[in-house]
Amino acid sequence: MPNAATREAVKRLLGDGCREDLFAYQNGRRQKGIIHGGKQSKKKVADGTIKNELSLLCRMINLARDCGIQMSVVLFRGAIPEANTRERILTDAEGQRLPAIVLKWFRRIAEVSRETRPLRG
């Protein structure tokens, strides 16, 4: 669950928030660990997750404004963090072992992904 500072930052953004509230939200989320099974893990929330959350919040504010609901006029441009890219791609050997170890419903997805991945040359 978000801490009190994070909840307050979201409330301000929905009301009369400012850009500082965006950064307060980011900082609050970065301090929290990922919740699995009701317990907080040591792994912290990734920038990609924060980016998705702020993008959704921005979209909700824009939709509310389009419906005539009075919302904050916060500029999100430049305040949403960049998501980290993956560290590496699978080796050919790992890619060949993958279908045997993933769940059955995911095998087709993994196969299509492997067949359509961009070639590195």
C-alpha positions as CSV (number, residue, x, y, z in Angstrom):
1,M,0.0,0.0,0.0
2,P,1.2,3.5,-0.7
3,N,2.4,5.5,2.3
4,A,0.6,8.6,3.5
5,A,2.9,11.0,1.6
6,T,2.2,9.2,-1.6
7,R,-1.5,9.2,-1.1
8,E,-1.4,12.9,-0.2
9,A,0.6,13.7,-3.4
10,V,-2.1,11.9,-5.5
11,K,-4.9,13.8,-3.8
12,R,-3.1,17.1,-4.5
13,L,-2.6,16.1,-8.1
14,L,-6.3,15.4,-8.5
15,G,-7.2,18.7,-6.9
16,D,-5.0,21.7,-7.2
17,G,-1.6,20.0,-7.5
18,C,1.7,21.2,-8.9
19,R,4.8,19.7,-10.5
20,E,6.4,19.3,-7.1
21,D,3.6,16.9,-6.2
22,L,4.6,14.7,-9.2
23,F,8.1,14.5,-7.9
24,A,6.9,13.9,-4.3
25,Y,4.8,11.0,-5.7
26,Q,7.8,9.6,-7.6
27,N,10.1,9.8,-4.5
28,G,7.4,8.2,-2.3
29,R,7.0,5.3,-4.7
30,R,10.8,4.8,-5.1
31,Q,11.1,4.3,-1.3
32,K,8.6,1.4,-1.3
33,G,9.3,-2.2,-2.1
34,I,7.2,-4.3,-4.3
35,I,4.3,-6.0,-2.5
36,H,4.1,-9.8,-3.0
37,G,1.6,-11.9,-1.0
38,G,0.9,-9.0,1.3
39,K,4.6,-8.6,2.2
40,Q,7.0,-5.9,1.0
41,S,10.0,-7.3,-0.8
42,K,13.5,-5.8,-0.8
43,K,13.2,-5.0,-4.5
44,K,12.1,-1.4,-5.0
45,V,9.4,-0.2,-7.4
46,A,10.9,0.3,-10.9
47,D,10.8,3.5,-12.9
48,G,8.8,1.7,-15.5
49,T,6.0,1.0,-13.0
50,I,6.1,4.7,-11.8
51,K,6.0,5.8,-15.5
52,N,2.9,3.6,-16.1
53,E,1.2,4.9,-12.9
54,L,1.8,8.6,-13.8
55,S,0.8,8.0,-17.4
56,L,-2.5,6.5,-16.2
57,L,-3.0,9.4,-13.8
58,C,-2.4,11.9,-16.6
59,R,-4.9,10.1,-18.8
60,M,-7.5,10.1,-16.1
61,I,-7.0,13.8,-15.5
62,N,-7.3,14.5,-19.2
63,L,-10.5,12.4,-19.5
64,A,-12.1,14.1,-16.5
65,R,-11.2,17.5,-17.9
66,D,-12.8,16.5,-21.2
67,C,-16.0,15.6,-19.3
68,G,-16.1,19.0,-17.7
69,I,-14.8,18.0,-14.3
70,Q,-12.6,20.7,-12.7
71,M,-9.1,19.1,-12.4
72,S,-5.6,20.3,-11.7
73,V,-3.6,21.7,-14.6
74,V,-0.3,19.9,-13.9
75,L,2.2,19.7,-16.7
76,F,3.4,16.1,-16.8
77,R,5.9,16.5,-19.7
78,G,9.4,15.9,-18.4
79,A,8.2,14.8,-15.0
80,I,7.5,11.2,-15.9
81,P,10.6,9.0,-15.5
82,E,12.1,7.0,-18.3
83,A,11.7,3.3,-18.0
84,N,14.8,1.2,-17.8
85,T,15.4,-1.0,-20.8
86,R,16.2,-4.7,-20.4
87,E,19.7,-5.5,-19.5
88,R,20.2,-8.2,-22.1
89,I,18.4,-10.5,-24.6
90,L,18.3,-14.3,-24.3
91,T,21.1,-16.3,-25.9
92,D,20.1,-18.8,-28.5
93,A,20.6,-21.6,-26.1
94,E,18.3,-19.9,-23.5
95,G,15.7,-19.2,-26.2
96,Q,15.7,-22.9,-27.2
97,R,15.2,-24.1,-23.6
98,L,12.5,-21.5,-22.9
99,P,9.4,-23.4,-24.3
100,A,10.1,-26.4,-22.1
101,I,10.1,-24.4,-18.9
102,V,7.3,-21.9,-19.4
103,L,3.6,-22.5,-18.7
104,K,1.7,-24.0,-21.6
105,W,-0.4,-20.9,-22.4
106,F,2.8,-18.8,-22.6
107,R,4.6,-21.2,-25.0
108,R,3.0,-19.7,-28.1
109,I,3.7,-16.2,-27.0
110,A,7.4,-17.1,-26.4
111,E,7.6,-18.8,-29.8
112,V,6.2,-15.9,-31.7
113,S,8.4,-13.5,-29.8
114,R,11.5,-15.6,-30.6
115,E,10.5,-15.9,-34.3
116,T,9.8,-12.2,-34.7
117,R,12.5,-10.6,-32.6
118,P,14.8,-8.1,-34.4
119,L,18.0,-9.6,-35.4
120,R,21.1,-8.0,-34.0
121,G,23.7,-7.7,-36.7
